């Protein structure tokens, strides 16, 4: 059974204007990130901290998918065994 697709992206939101369009230098991870809507400047750490709830929610969804996949895999592997049960 193949692994579920774990590629996820979380859209960041500006806490000032609720915009989701940002400008940054993709070559430099330490460069400032500017909101295209209100021109607010963020550091990478600030933007991640302010969107932490959305990131945690996406992480929880991914964890649930992995656990569900593992449960299904073990259930299929031990199907028919009278000694091992997977809940």
Secondary structure as UniProt FT lines:
FT   TURN            15..17
FT   STRAND          22..23
FT   TURN            26..27
FT   TURN            29..30
FT   STRAND          33..35
FT   TURN            36..38
FT   STRAND          41..42
FT   HELIX           44..50
FT   HELIX           52..77
FT   TURN            78..80
//
